[in-house]
Structure formats: C-alpha cells, structure tokens
C-alpha cells in the first residue's frame, strides 16, 4: 500500500511538472502577448496604422473593382428584399 501511494504521488508530481513546462509556458506566453497588445503604446501604434490606411483608402478614386462592386450591390439588394418581407 505504501509503494502504491509513493508511486501515485510521484506520477502526479511528474504530470504536474510536465504540464507547467509545456502548457503552462504557452499560457504564460499568450498572457504576455495580450498584455502587450493592451498597452497604451501599442494601442496608439495601431490607431496610427489605422489612420494611415484610412487616409490611403480615401485618396484612392475607386475602392472596389467593378466586378466586386456589382457583386456587393447584388448581395445588398437581396438582403433588402429579405428584410422587407
């Protein structure tokens, strides 16, 4: 009985250590990445990139190709018909 308890405890400790080495490290890494994304500096960088992309889009004459515009128009018309029913 004593050896069973020792073996079970040993296996539990090994699994616990293995979990922290593999999965625990990945979870910690993901938490660090999320913390970086939430920082004010990164939020400002993302806002600046978004502003630049919007400025580039506004400066373009045509946003969509004629085929894409036609496809989107047909889709929106279909949605309008379904919503009006």
N, CA, C and O atoms as a Maestro MAE file, in Angstrom:
{
 s_m_m2io_version
 :::
 2.0.0
}

f_m_ct {
 s_m_title
 :::
 protein
 m_atom[340] {
  # First column is atom index #
  i_m_mmod_type
  r_m_x_coord
  r_m_y_coord
  r_m_z_coord
  i_m_residue_number
  s_m_chain_name
  s_m_pdb_residue_name
  s_m_pdb_atom_name
  i_m_atomic_number
  :::
  1 25 0.824 -1.190 0.000 1 A "UNK " " N  " 7
  2 3 0.000 0.000 0.000 1 A "UNK " " CA " 6
  3 2 0.869 1.256 0.000 1 A "UNK " " C  " 6
  4 15 0.571 2.239 -0.677 1 A "UNK " " O  " 8
  5 25 1.950 1.197 0.775 2 A "UNK " " N  " 7
  6 3 2.844 2.336 0.865 2 A "UNK " " CA " 6
  7 2 3.488 2.643 -0.484 2 A "UNK " " C  " 6
  8 15 3.603 3.809 -0.861 2 A "UNK " " O  " 8
  9 25 3.902 1.626 -1.203 3 A "UNK " " N  " 7
  10 3 4.535 1.839 -2.503 3 A "UNK " " CA " 6
  11 2 3.536 2.396 -3.511 3 A "UNK " " C  " 6
  12 15 3.896 3.198 -4.372 3 A "UNK " " O  " 8
  13 25 2.283 1.970 -3.401 4 A "UNK " " N  " 7
  14 3 1.250 2.498 -4.297 4 A "UNK " " CA " 6
  15 2 1.086 4.001 -4.099 4 A "UNK " " C  " 6
  16 15 0.998 4.750 -5.072 4 A "UNK " " O  " 8
  17 25 1.045 4.437 -2.867 5 A "UNK " " N  " 7
  18 3 0.901 5.863 -2.560 5 A "UNK " " CA " 6
  19 2 2.112 6.626 -3.074 5 A "UNK " " C  " 6
  20 15 1.956 7.693 -3.667 5 A "UNK " " O  " 8
  21 25 3.297 6.113 -2.866 6 A "UNK " " N  " 7
  22 3 4.507 6.785 -3.329 6 A "UNK " " CA " 6
  23 2 4.546 6.867 -4.860 6 A "UNK " " C  " 6
  24 15 4.887 7.905 -5.426 6 A "UNK " " O  " 8
  25 25 4.201 5.783 -5.505 7 A "UNK " " N  " 7
  26 3 4.194 5.781 -6.967 7 A "UNK " " CA " 6
  27 2 3.146 6.744 -7.511 7 A "UNK " " C  " 6
  28 15 3.404 7.474 -8.467 7 A "UNK " " O  " 8
  29 25 1.971 6.743 -6.904 8 A "UNK " " N  " 7
  30 3 0.905 7.651 -7.342 8 A "UNK " " CA " 6
  31 2 1.325 9.101 -7.142 8 A "UNK " " C  " 6
  32 15 1.123 9.939 -8.022 8 A "UNK " " O  " 8
  33 25 1.899 9.389 -6.002 9 A "UNK " " N  " 7
  34 3 2.370 10.742 -5.723 9 A "UNK " " CA " 6
  35 2 3.471 11.147 -6.695 9 A "UNK " " C  " 6
  36 15 3.485 12.277 -7.182 9 A "UNK " " O  " 8
  37 25 4.380 10.245 -6.975 10 A "UNK " " N  " 7
  38 3 5.461 10.522 -7.924 10 A "UNK " " CA " 6
  39 2 4.908 10.804 -9.320 10 A "UNK " " C  " 6
  40 15 5.346 11.748 -9.978 10 A "UNK " " O  " 8
  41 25 3.960 10.002 -9.771 11 A "UNK " " N  " 7
  42 3 3.353 10.202 -11.094 11 A "UNK " " CA " 6
  43 2 2.607 11.531 -11.141 11 A "UNK " " C  " 6
  44 15 2.691 12.257 -12.132 11 A "UNK " " O  " 8
  45 25 1.886 11.848 -10.083 12 A "UNK " " N  " 7
  46 3 1.165 13.121 -10.031 12 A "UNK " " CA " 6
  47 2 2.126 14.304 -10.124 12 A "UNK " " C  " 6
  48 15 1.872 15.257 -10.860 12 A "UNK " " O  " 8
  49 25 3.217 14.241 -9.385 13 A "UNK " " N  " 7
  50 3 4.209 15.322 -9.416 13 A "UNK " " CA " 6
  51 2 4.831 15.431 -10.804 13 A "UNK " " C  " 6
  52 15 5.042 16.539 -11.297 13 A "UNK " " O  " 8
  53 25 5.124 14.312 -11.435 14 A "UNK " " N  " 7
  54 3 5.701 14.333 -12.786 14 A "UNK " " CA " 6
  55 2 4.732 14.947 -13.789 14 A "UNK " " C  " 6
  56 15 5.135 15.750 -14.631 14 A "UNK " " O  " 8
  57 25 3.467 14.577 -13.705 15 A "UNK " " N  " 7
  58 3 2.465 15.145 -14.616 15 A "UNK " " CA " 6
  59 2 2.313 16.634 -14.366 15 A "UNK " " C  " 6
  60 15 2.192 17.411 -15.314 15 A "UNK " " O  " 8
  61 25 2.317 17.041 -13.113 16 A "UNK " " N  " 7
  62 3 2.197 18.458 -12.766 16 A "UNK " " CA " 6
  63 2 3.365 19.263 -13.336 16 A "UNK " " C  " 6
  64 15 3.162 20.331 -13.914 16 A "UNK " " O  " 8
  65 25 4.569 18.759 -13.176 17 A "UNK " " N  " 7
  66 3 5.760 19.438 -13.705 17 A "UNK " " CA " 6
  67 2 5.718 19.479 -15.229 17 A "UNK " " C  " 6
  68 15 6.028 20.507 -15.831 17 A "UNK " " O  " 8
  69 25 5.343 18.386 -15.844 18 A "UNK " " N  " 7
  70 3 5.244 18.334 -17.299 18 A "UNK " " CA " 6
  71 2 4.218 19.341 -17.817 18 A "UNK " " C  " 6
  72 15 4.444 19.995 -18.835 18 A "UNK " " O  " 8
  73 25 3.099 19.463 -17.120 19 A "UNK " " N  " 7
  74 3 2.071 20.433 -17.505 19 A "UNK " " CA " 6
  75 2 2.628 21.848 -17.468 19 A "UNK " " C  " 6
  76 15 2.437 22.621 -18.407 19 A "UNK " " O  " 8
  77 25 3.313 22.184 -16.387 20 A "UNK " " N  " 7
  78 3 3.849 23.538 -16.260 20 A "UNK " " CA " 6
  79 2 4.959 23.823 -17.260 20 A "UNK " " C  " 6
  80 15 5.124 24.964 -17.691 20 A "UNK " " O  " 8
  81 25 5.707 22.820 -17.627 21 A "UNK " " N  " 7
  82 3 6.776 23.024 -18.604 21 A "UNK " " CA " 6
  83 2 6.199 23.253 -19.995 21 A "UNK " " C  " 6
  84 15 6.711 24.087 -20.742 21 A "UNK " " O  " 8
  85 25 5.156 22.538 -20.351 22 A "UNK " " N  " 7
  86 3 4.627 22.615 -21.719 22 A "UNK " " CA " 6
  87 2 3.461 23.589 -21.819 22 A "UNK " " C  " 6
  88 15 3.610 24.674 -22.380 22 A "UNK " " O  " 8
  89 25 2.335 23.226 -21.298 23 A "UNK " " N  " 7
  90 3 1.117 24.022 -21.463 23 A "UNK " " CA " 6
  91 2 1.178 25.309 -20.654 23 A "UNK " " C  " 6
  92 15 0.735 26.358 -21.121 23 A "UNK " " O  " 8
  93 25 1.715 25.238 -19.462 24 A "UNK " " N  " 7
  94 3 1.822 26.427 -18.622 24 A "UNK " " CA " 6
  95 2 2.674 27.510 -19.268 24 A "UNK " " C  " 6
  96 15 2.365 28.696 -19.155 24 A "UNK " " O  " 8
  97 25 3.734 27.109 -19.937 25 A "UNK " " N  " 7
  98 3 4.603 28.081 -20.614 25 A "UNK " " CA " 6
  99 2 3.862 28.760 -21.759 25 A "UNK " " C  " 6
  100 15 4.011 29.964 -21.965 25 A "UNK " " O  " 8
  101 25 3.068 27.999 -22.502 26 A "UNK " " N  " 7
  102 3 2.306 28.584 -23.611 26 A "UNK " " CA " 6
  103 2 1.251 29.553 -23.090 26 A "UNK " " C  " 6
  104 15 1.049 30.620 -23.670 26 A "UNK " " O  " 8
  105 25 0.585 29.193 -22.012 27 A "UNK " " N  " 7
  106 3 -0.431 30.078 -21.435 27 A "UNK " " CA " 6
  107 2 0.216 31.371 -20.956 27 A "UNK " " C  " 6
  108 15 -0.333 32.454 -21.156 27 A "UNK " " O  " 8
  109 25 1.368 31.263 -20.331 28 A "UNK " " N  " 7
  110 3 2.082 32.448 -19.863 28 A "UNK " " CA " 6
  111 2 2.498 33.328 -21.040 28 A "UNK " " C  " 6
  112 15 2.410 34.554 -20.965 28 A "UNK " " O  " 8
  113 25 2.947 32.703 -22.119 29 A "UNK " " N  " 7
  114 3 3.347 33.444 -23.312 29 A "UNK " " CA " 6
  115 2 2.149 34.180 -23.914 29 A "UNK " " C  " 6
  116 15 2.273 35.339 -24.311 29 A "UNK " " O  " 8
  117 25 0.997 33.522 -23.985 30 A "UNK " " N  " 7
  118 3 -0.202 34.165 -24.517 30 A "UNK " " CA " 6
  119 2 -0.640 35.329 -23.640 30 A "UNK " " C  " 6
  120 15 -1.051 36.368 -24.156 30 A "UNK " " O  " 8
  121 25 -0.561 35.175 -22.339 31 A "UNK " " N  " 7
  122 3 -0.922 36.266 -21.438 31 A "UNK " " CA " 6
  123 2 0.002 37.464 -21.633 31 A "UNK " " C  " 6
  124 15 -0.449 38.609 -21.598 31 A "UNK " " O  " 8
  125 25 1.286 37.206 -21.837 32 A "UNK " " N  " 7
  126 3 2.230 38.298 -22.086 32 A "UNK " " CA " 6
  127 2 1.911 39.015 -23.391 32 A "UNK " " C  " 6
  128 15 1.985 40.242 -23.454 32 A "UNK " " O  " 8
  129 25 1.557 38.265 -24.434 33 A "UNK " " N  " 7
  130 3 1.212 38.874 -25.717 33 A "UNK " " CA " 6
  131 2 -0.042 39.735 -25.586 33 A "UNK " " C  " 6
  132 15 -0.105 40.831 -26.143 33 A "UNK " " O  " 8
  133 25 -1.033 39.246 -24.856 34 A "UNK " " N  " 7
  134 3 -2.251 40.025 -24.649 34 A "UNK " " CA " 6
  135 2 -1.964 41.290 -23.855 34 A "UNK " " C  " 6
  136 15 -2.534 42.344 -24.138 34 A "UNK " " O  " 8
  137 25 -1.097 41.194 -22.881 35 A "UNK " " N  " 7
  138 3 -0.736 42.374 -22.097 35 A "UNK " " CA " 6
  139 2 -0.033 43.408 -22.972 35 A "UNK " " C  " 6
  140 15 -0.247 44.610 -22.816 35 A "UNK " " O  " 8
  141 25 0.803 42.937 -23.888 36 A "UNK " " N  " 7
  142 3 1.482 43.853 -24.801 36 A "UNK " " CA " 6
  143 2 0.482 44.551 -25.713 36 A "UNK " " C  " 6
  144 15 0.603 45.749 -25.971 36 A "UNK " " O  " 8
  145 25 -0.505 43.806 -26.201 37 A "UNK " " N  " 7
  146 3 -1.500 44.402 -27.089 37 A "UNK " " CA " 6
  147 2 -2.361 45.427 -26.364 37 A "UNK " " C  " 6
  148 15 -2.829 46.388 -26.975 37 A "UNK " " O  " 8
  149 25 -2.572 45.231 -25.083 38 A "UNK " " N  " 7
  150 3 -3.411 46.138 -24.310 38 A "UNK " " CA " 6
  151 2 -2.671 47.390 -23.862 38 A "UNK " " C  " 6
  152 15 -3.299 48.324 -23.363 38 A "UNK " " O  " 8
  153 25 -1.369 47.433 -24.025 39 A "UNK " " N  " 7
  154 3 -0.612 48.585 -23.551 39 A "UNK " " CA " 6
  155 2 -0.964 49.823 -24.371 39 A "UNK " " C  " 6
  156 15 -1.319 49.724 -25.546 39 A "UNK " " O  " 8
  157 25 -0.862 50.980 -23.741 40 A "UNK " " N  " 7
  158 3 -1.235 52.236 -24.394 40 A "UNK " " CA " 6
  159 2 -0.365 52.518 -25.611 40 A "UNK " " C  " 6
  160 15 -0.842 53.063 -26.606 40 A "UNK " " O  " 8
  161 25 0.900 52.152 -25.536 41 A "UNK " " N  " 7
  162 3 1.805 52.398 -26.660 41 A "UNK " " CA " 6
  163 2 1.354 51.625 -27.894 41 A "UNK " " C  " 6
  164 15 1.304 52.176 -28.994 41 A "UNK " " O  " 8
  165 25 1.029 50.363 -27.713 42 A "UNK " " N  " 7
  166 3 0.589 49.555 -28.853 42 A "UNK " " CA " 6
  167 2 -0.763 50.007 -29.370 42 A "UNK " " C  " 6
  168 15 -1.013 49.957 -30.575 42 A "UNK " " O  " 8
  169 25 -1.636 50.447 -28.484 43 A "UNK " " N  " 7
  170 3 -2.933 50.953 -28.928 43 A "UNK " " CA " 6
  171 2 -2.729 52.185 -29.804 43 A "UNK " " C  " 6
  172 15 -3.400 52.336 -30.825 43 A "UNK " " O  " 8
  173 25 -1.817 53.059 -29.417 44 A "UNK " " N  " 7
  174 3 -1.535 54.248 -30.222 44 A "UNK " " CA " 6
  175 2 -0.919 53.870 -31.567 44 A "UNK " " C  " 6
  176 15 -1.242 54.476 -32.588 44 A "UNK " " O  " 8
  177 25 -0.046 52.886 -31.573 45 A "UNK " " N  " 7
  178 3 0.561 52.432 -32.830 45 A "UNK " " CA " 6
  179 2 -0.510 51.878 -33.761 45 A "UNK " " C  " 6
  180 15 -0.513 52.172 -34.956 45 A "UNK " " O  " 8
  181 25 -1.413 51.079 -33.213 46 A "UNK " " N  " 7
  182 3 -2.494 50.504 -34.023 46 A "UNK " " CA " 6
  183 2 -3.408 51.602 -34.551 46 A "UNK " " C  " 6
  184 15 -3.838 51.550 -35.703 46 A "UNK " " O  " 8
  185 25 -3.709 52.598 -33.717 47 A "UNK " " N  " 7
  186 3 -4.546 53.717 -34.165 47 A "UNK " " CA " 6
  187 2 -3.869 54.478 -35.304 47 A "UNK " " C  " 6
  188 15 -4.522 54.844 -36.281 47 A "UNK " " O  " 8
  189 25 -2.563 54.714 -35.180 48 A "UNK " " N  " 7
  190 3 -1.837 55.419 -36.235 48 A "UNK " " CA " 6
  191 2 -1.848 54.631 -37.543 48 A "UNK " " C  " 6
  192 15 -2.038 55.205 -38.615 48 A "UNK " " O  " 8
  193 25 -1.646 53.323 -37.452 49 A "UNK " " N  " 7
  194 3 -1.688 52.490 -38.658 49 A "UNK " " CA " 6
  195 2 -3.066 52.532 -39.293 49 A "UNK " " C  " 6
  196 15 -3.190 52.605 -40.516 49 A "UNK " " O  " 8
  197 25 -4.097 52.485 -38.470 50 A "UNK " " N  " 7
  198 3 -5.464 52.531 -38.977 50 A "UNK " " CA " 6
  199 2 -5.748 53.867 -39.651 50 A "UNK " " C  " 6
  200 15 -6.367 53.909 -40.714 50 A "UNK " " O  " 8
  201 25 -5.301 54.949 -39.041 51 A "UNK " " N  " 7
  202 3 -5.483 56.275 -39.653 51 A "UNK " " CA " 6
  203 2 -4.785 56.350 -41.012 51 A "UNK " " C  " 6
  204 15 -5.348 56.870 -41.975 51 A "UNK " " O  " 8
  205 25 -3.571 55.835 -41.086 52 A "UNK " " N  " 7
  206 3 -2.840 55.854 -42.355 52 A "UNK " " CA " 6
  207 2 -3.556 55.039 -43.420 52 A "UNK " " C  " 6
  208 15 -3.627 55.459 -44.575 52 A "UNK " " O  " 8
  209 25 -4.084 53.888 -43.052 53 A "UNK " " N  " 7
  210 3 -4.814 53.062 -44.016 53 A "UNK " " CA " 6
  211 2 -6.085 53.762 -44.481 53 A "UNK " " C  " 6
  212 15 -6.432 53.695 -45.660 53 A "UNK " " O  " 8
  213 25 -6.778 54.429 -43.572 54 A "UNK " " N  " 7
  214 3 -7.991 55.155 -43.960 54 A "UNK " " CA " 6
  215 2 -7.639 56.311 -44.893 54 A "UNK " " C  " 6
  216 15 -8.348 56.558 -45.869 54 A "UNK " " O  " 8
  217 25 -6.551 57.020 -44.598 55 A "UNK " " N  " 7
  218 3 -6.125 58.111 -45.478 55 A "UNK " " CA " 6
  219 2 -5.786 57.591 -46.868 55 A "UNK " " C  " 6
  220 15 -6.138 58.217 -47.869 55 A "UNK " " O  " 8
  221 25 -5.110 56.457 -46.936 56 A "UNK " " N  " 7
  222 3 -4.786 55.866 -48.235 56 A "UNK " " CA " 6
  223 2 -6.042 55.454 -48.980 56 A "UNK " " C  " 6
  224 15 -6.125 55.625 -50.196 56 A "UNK " " O  " 8
  225 25 -7.019 54.917 -48.268 57 A "UNK " " N  " 7
  226 3 -8.262 54.493 -48.909 57 A "UNK " " CA " 6
  227 2 -9.051 55.690 -49.416 57 A "UNK " " C  " 6
  228 15 -9.651 55.624 -50.489 57 A "UNK " " O  " 8
  229 25 -9.058 56.781 -48.661 58 A "UNK " " N  " 7
  230 3 -9.797 57.974 -49.072 58 A "UNK " " CA " 6
  231 2 -9.143 58.612 -50.293 58 A "UNK " " C  " 6
  232 15 -9.835 59.171 -51.144 58 A "UNK " " O  " 8
  233 25 -7.829 58.536 -50.386 59 A "UNK " " N  " 7
  234 3 -7.135 59.160 -51.509 59 A "UNK " " CA " 6
  235 2 -7.328 58.392 -52.812 59 A "UNK " " C  " 6
  236 15 -7.101 58.944 -53.889 59 A "UNK " " O  " 8
  237 25 -7.741 57.137 -52.734 60 A "UNK " " N  " 7
  238 3 -7.969 56.354 -53.945 60 A "UNK " " CA " 6
  239 2 -9.283 56.774 -54.591 60 A "UNK " " C  " 6
  240 15 -10.238 57.144 -53.907 60 A "UNK " " O  " 8
  241 25 -9.315 56.711 -55.915 61 A "UNK " " N  " 7
  242 3 -10.530 57.091 -56.627 61 A "UNK " " CA " 6
  243 2 -11.585 55.993 -56.523 61 A "UNK " " C  " 6
  244 15 -12.747 56.273 -56.230 61 A "UNK " " O  " 8
  245 25 -11.188 54.761 -56.760 62 A "UNK " " N  " 7
  246 3 -12.117 53.636 -56.686 62 A "UNK " " CA " 6
  247 2 -11.645 52.676 -55.601 62 A "UNK " " C  " 6
  248 15 -10.486 52.263 -55.569 62 A "UNK " " O  " 8
  249 25 -12.566 52.339 -54.726 63 A "UNK " " N  " 7
  250 3 -12.230 51.400 -53.659 63 A "UNK " " CA " 6
  251 2 -12.290 49.960 -54.147 63 A "UNK " " C  " 6
  252 15 -11.471 49.125 -53.761 63 A "UNK " " O  " 8
  253 25 -13.269 49.681 -54.999 64 A "UNK " " N  " 7
  254 3 -13.521 48.313 -55.440 64 A "UNK " " CA " 6
  255 2 -13.386 48.205 -56.947 64 A "UNK " " C  " 6
  256 15 -13.521 49.184 -57.680 64 A "UNK " " O  " 8
  257 25 -13.122 47.010 -57.378 65 A "UNK " " N  " 7
  258 3 -13.147 46.763 -58.817 65 A "UNK " " CA " 6
  259 2 -14.612 46.720 -59.254 65 A "UNK " " C  " 6
  260 15 -15.490 46.477 -58.426 65 A "UNK " " O  " 8
  261 25 -14.887 46.950 -60.526 66 A "UNK " " N  " 7
  262 3 -16.290 46.929 -60.982 66 A "UNK " " CA " 6
  263 2 -16.993 45.598 -60.708 66 A "UNK " " C  " 6
  264 15 -18.177 45.582 -60.373 66 A "UNK " " O  " 8
  265 25 -16.279 44.497 -60.846 67 A "UNK " " N  " 7
  266 3 -16.894 43.195 -60.568 67 A "UNK " " CA " 6
  267 2 -17.265 43.057 -59.090 67 A "UNK " " C  " 6
  268 15 -18.346 42.569 -58.759 67 A "UNK " " O  " 8
  269 25 -16.371 43.486 -58.212 68 A "UNK " " N  " 7
  270 3 -16.655 43.414 -56.779 68 A "UNK " " CA " 6
  271 2 -17.818 44.328 -56.412 68 A "UNK " " C  " 6
  272 15 -18.674 43.957 -55.608 68 A "UNK " " O  " 8
  273 25 -17.849 45.516 -56.996 69 A "UNK " " N  " 7
  274 3 -18.936 46.454 -56.713 69 A "UNK " " CA " 6
  275 2 -20.277 45.870 -57.145 69 A "UNK " " C  " 6
  276 15 -21.270 45.996 -56.429 69 A "UNK " " O  " 8
  277 25 -20.308 45.237 -58.307 70 A "UNK " " N  " 7
  278 3 -21.546 44.638 -58.804 70 A "UNK " " CA " 6
  279 2 -21.995 43.501 -57.882 70 A "UNK " " C  " 6
  280 15 -23.178 43.387 -57.561 70 A "UNK " " O  " 8
  281 25 -21.061 42.678 -57.468 71 A "UNK " " N  " 7
  282 3 -21.374 41.551 -56.594 71 A "UNK " " CA " 6
  283 2 -21.914 42.028 -55.245 71 A "UNK " " C  " 6
  284 15 -22.902 41.487 -54.749 71 A "UNK " " O  " 8
  285 25 -21.285 43.016 -54.661 72 A "UNK " " N  " 7
  286 3 -21.741 43.555 -53.374 72 A "UNK " " CA " 6
  287 2 -23.108 44.205 -53.525 72 A "UNK " " C  " 6
  288 15 -23.959 44.067 -52.646 72 A "UNK " " O  " 8
  289 25 -23.327 44.914 -54.629 73 A "UNK " " N  " 7
  290 3 -24.616 45.552 -54.872 73 A "UNK " " CA " 6
  291 2 -25.728 44.512 -54.971 73 A "UNK " " C  " 6
  292 15 -26.801 44.695 -54.395 73 A "UNK " " O  " 8
  293 25 -25.482 43.435 -55.688 74 A "UNK " " N  " 7
  294 3 -26.484 42.376 -55.802 74 A "UNK " " CA " 6
  295 2 -26.767 41.745 -54.440 74 A "UNK " " C  " 6
  296 15 -27.919 41.449 -54.123 74 A "UNK " " O  " 8
  297 25 -25.746 41.541 -53.649 75 A "UNK " " N  " 7
  298 3 -25.916 40.960 -52.321 75 A "UNK " " CA " 6
  299 2 -26.744 41.879 -51.426 75 A "UNK " " C  " 6
  300 15 -27.645 41.421 -50.723 75 A "UNK " " O  " 8
  301 25 -26.435 43.181 -51.454 76 A "UNK " " N  " 7
  302 3 -27.191 44.130 -50.631 76 A "UNK " " CA " 6
  303 2 -28.642 44.223 -51.077 76 A "UNK " " C  " 6
  304 15 -29.537 44.329 -50.239 76 A "UNK " " O  " 8
  305 25 -28.890 44.185 -52.384 77 A "UNK " " N  " 7
  306 3 -30.269 44.208 -52.875 77 A "UNK " " CA " 6
  307 2 -31.029 42.975 -52.406 77 A "UNK " " C  " 6
  308 15 -32.202 43.067 -52.043 77 A "UNK " " O  " 8
  309 25 -30.377 41.842 -52.413 78 A "UNK " " N  " 7
  310 3 -31.013 40.610 -51.942 78 A "UNK " " CA " 6
  311 2 -31.345 40.719 -50.454 78 A "UNK " " C  " 6
  312 15 -32.420 40.297 -50.026 78 A "UNK " " O  " 8
  313 25 -30.438 41.278 -49.673 79 A "UNK " " N  " 7
  314 3 -30.703 41.468 -48.249 79 A "UNK " " CA " 6
  315 2 -31.871 42.420 -48.017 79 A "UNK " " C  " 6
  316 15 -32.694 42.189 -47.132 79 A "UNK " " O  " 8
  317 25 -31.946 43.490 -48.807 80 A "UNK " " N  " 7
  318 3 -33.052 44.443 -48.670 80 A "UNK " " CA " 6
  319 2 -34.382 43.763 -48.942 80 A "UNK " " C  " 6
  320 15 -35.362 44.000 -48.237 80 A "UNK " " O  " 8
  321 25 -34.416 42.913 -49.968 81 A "UNK " " N  " 7
  322 3 -35.651 42.196 -50.288 81 A "UNK " " CA " 6
  323 2 -36.056 41.276 -49.144 81 A "UNK " " C  " 6
  324 15 -37.231 41.214 -48.783 81 A "UNK " " O  " 8
  325 25 -35.103 40.569 -48.580 82 A "UNK " " N  " 7
  326 3 -35.411 39.652 -47.480 82 A "UNK " " CA " 6
  327 2 -35.858 40.400 -46.236 82 A "UNK " " C  " 6
  328 15 -36.736 39.926 -45.516 82 A "UNK " " O  " 8
  329 25 -35.274 41.550 -45.973 83 A "UNK " " N  " 7
  330 3 -35.650 42.319 -44.792 83 A "UNK " " CA " 6
  331 2 -37.009 42.989 -44.948 83 A "UNK " " C  " 6
  332 15 -37.708 43.210 -43.959 83 A "UNK " " O  " 8
  333 25 -37.385 43.309 -46.164 84 A "UNK " " N  " 7
  334 3 -38.679 43.963 -46.375 84 A "UNK " " CA " 6
  335 2 -39.835 42.974 -46.261 84 A "UNK " " C  " 6
  336 15 -40.975 43.393 -46.062 84 A "UNK " " O  " 8
  337 25 -39.575 41.688 -46.382 85 A "UNK " " N  " 7
  338 3 -40.648 40.679 -46.266 85 A "UNK " " CA " 6
  339 2 -40.978 40.380 -44.843 85 A "UNK " " C  " 6
  340 15 -41.854 39.558 -44.573 85 A "UNK " " O  " 8
  :::
 }
 m_bond[339] {
  # First column is bond index #
  i_m_from
  i_m_to
  i_m_order
  :::
  1 1 2 1
  2 2 3 1
  3 3 4 2
  4 3 5 1
  5 5 6 1
  6 6 7 1
  7 7 8 2
  8 7 9 1
  9 9 10 1
  10 10 11 1
  11 11 12 2
  12 11 13 1
  13 13 14 1
  14 14 15 1
  15 15 16 2
  16 15 17 1
  17 17 18 1
  18 18 19 1
  19 19 20 2
  20 19 21 1
  21 21 22 1
  22 22 23 1
  23 23 24 2
  24 23 25 1
  25 25 26 1
  26 26 27 1
  27 27 28 2
  28 27 29 1
  29 29 30 1
  30 30 31 1
  31 31 32 2
  32 31 33 1
  33 33 34 1
  34 34 35 1
  35 35 36 2
  36 35 37 1
  37 37 38 1
  38 38 39 1
  39 39 40 2
  40 39 41 1
  41 41 42 1
  42 42 43 1
  43 43 44 2
  44 43 45 1
  45 45 46 1
  46 46 47 1
  47 47 48 2
  48 47 49 1
  49 49 50 1
  50 50 51 1
  51 51 52 2
  52 51 53 1
  53 53 54 1
  54 54 55 1
  55 55 56 2
  56 55 57 1
  57 57 58 1
  58 58 59 1
  59 59 60 2
  60 59 61 1
  61 61 62 1
  62 62 63 1
  63 63 64 2
  64 63 65 1
  65 65 66 1
  66 66 67 1
  67 67 68 2
  68 67 69 1
  69 69 70 1
  70 70 71 1
  71 71 72 2
  72 71 73 1
  73 73 74 1
  74 74 75 1
  75 75 76 2
  76 75 77 1
  77 77 78 1
  78 78 79 1
  79 79 80 2
  80 79 81 1
  81 81 82 1
  82 82 83 1
  83 83 84 2
  84 83 85 1
  85 85 86 1
  86 86 87 1
  87 87 88 2
  88 87 89 1
  89 89 90 1
  90 90 91 1
  91 91 92 2
  92 91 93 1
  93 93 94 1
  94 94 95 1
  95 95 96 2
  96 95 97 1
  97 97 98 1
  98 98 99 1
  99 99 100 2
  100 99 101 1
  101 101 102 1
  102 102 103 1
  103 103 104 2
  104 103 105 1
  105 105 106 1
  106 106 107 1
  107 107 108 2
  108 107 109 1
  109 109 110 1
  110 110 111 1
  111 111 112 2
  112 111 113 1
  113 113 114 1
  114 114 115 1
  115 115 116 2
  116 115 117 1
  117 117 118 1
  118 118 119 1
  119 119 120 2
  120 119 121 1
  121 121 122 1
  122 122 123 1
  123 123 124 2
  124 123 125 1
  125 125 126 1
  126 126 127 1
  127 127 128 2
  128 127 129 1
  129 129 130 1
  130 130 131 1
  131 131 132 2
  132 131 133 1
  133 133 134 1
  134 134 135 1
  135 135 136 2
  136 135 137 1
  137 137 138 1
  138 138 139 1
  139 139 140 2
  140 139 141 1
  141 141 142 1
  142 142 143 1
  143 143 144 2
  144 143 145 1
  145 145 146 1
  146 146 147 1
  147 147 148 2
  148 147 149 1
  149 149 150 1
  150 150 151 1
  151 151 152 2
  152 151 153 1
  153 153 154 1
  154 154 155 1
  155 155 156 2
  156 155 157 1
  157 157 158 1
  158 158 159 1
  159 159 160 2
  160 159 161 1
  161 161 162 1
  162 162 163 1
  163 163 164 2
  164 163 165 1
  165 165 166 1
  166 166 167 1
  167 167 168 2
  168 167 169 1
  169 169 170 1
  170 170 171 1
  171 171 172 2
  172 171 173 1
  173 173 174 1
  174 174 175 1
  175 175 176 2
  176 175 177 1
  177 177 178 1
  178 178 179 1
  179 179 180 2
  180 179 181 1
  181 181 182 1
  182 182 183 1
  183 183 184 2
  184 183 185 1
  185 185 186 1
  186 186 187 1
  187 187 188 2
  188 187 189 1
  189 189 190 1
  190 190 191 1
  191 191 192 2
  192 191 193 1
  193 193 194 1
  194 194 195 1
  195 195 196 2
  196 195 197 1
  197 197 198 1
  198 198 199 1
  199 199 200 2
  200 199 201 1
  201 201 202 1
  202 202 203 1
  203 203 204 2
  204 203 205 1
  205 205 206 1
  206 206 207 1
  207 207 208 2
  208 207 209 1
  209 209 210 1
  210 210 211 1
  211 211 212 2
  212 211 213 1
  213 213 214 1
  214 214 215 1
  215 215 216 2
  216 215 217 1
  217 217 218 1
  218 218 219 1
  219 219 220 2
  220 219 221 1
  221 221 222 1
  222 222 223 1
  223 223 224 2
  224 223 225 1
  225 225 226 1
  226 226 227 1
  227 227 228 2
  228 227 229 1
  229 229 230 1
  230 230 231 1
  231 231 232 2
  232 231 233 1
  233 233 234 1
  234 234 235 1
  235 235 236 2
  236 235 237 1
  237 237 238 1
  238 238 239 1
  239 239 240 2
  240 239 241 1
  241 241 242 1
  242 242 243 1
  243 243 244 2
  244 243 245 1
  245 245 246 1
  246 246 247 1
  247 247 248 2
  248 247 249 1
  249 249 250 1
  250 250 251 1
  251 251 252 2
  252 251 253 1
  253 253 254 1
  254 254 255 1
  255 255 256 2
  256 255 257 1
  257 257 258 1
  258 258 259 1
  259 259 260 2
  260 259 261 1
  261 261 262 1
  262 262 263 1
  263 263 264 2
  264 263 265 1
  265 265 266 1
  266 266 267 1
  267 267 268 2
  268 267 269 1
  269 269 270 1
  270 270 271 1
  271 271 272 2
  272 271 273 1
  273 273 274 1
  274 274 275 1
  275 275 276 2
  276 275 277 1
  277 277 278 1
  278 278 279 1
  279 279 280 2
  280 279 281 1
  281 281 282 1
  282 282 283 1
  283 283 284 2
  284 283 285 1
  285 285 286 1
  286 286 287 1
  287 287 288 2
  288 287 289 1
  289 289 290 1
  290 290 291 1
  291 291 292 2
  292 291 293 1
  293 293 294 1
  294 294 295 1
  295 295 296 2
  296 295 297 1
  297 297 298 1
  298 298 299 1
  299 299 300 2
  300 299 301 1
  301 301 302 1
  302 302 303 1
  303 303 304 2
  304 303 305 1
  305 305 306 1
  306 306 307 1
  307 307 308 2
  308 307 309 1
  309 309 310 1
  310 310 311 1
  311 311 312 2
  312 311 313 1
  313 313 314 1
  314 314 315 1
  315 315 316 2
  316 315 317 1
  317 317 318 1
  318 318 319 1
  319 319 320 2
  320 319 321 1
  321 321 322 1
  322 322 323 1
  323 323 324 2
  324 323 325 1
  325 325 326 1
  326 326 327 1
  327 327 328 2
  328 327 329 1
  329 329 330 1
  330 330 331 1
  331 331 332 2
  332 331 333 1
  333 333 334 1
  334 334 335 1
  335 335 336 2
  336 335 337 1
  337 337 338 1
  338 338 339 1
  339 339 340 2
  :::
 }
}
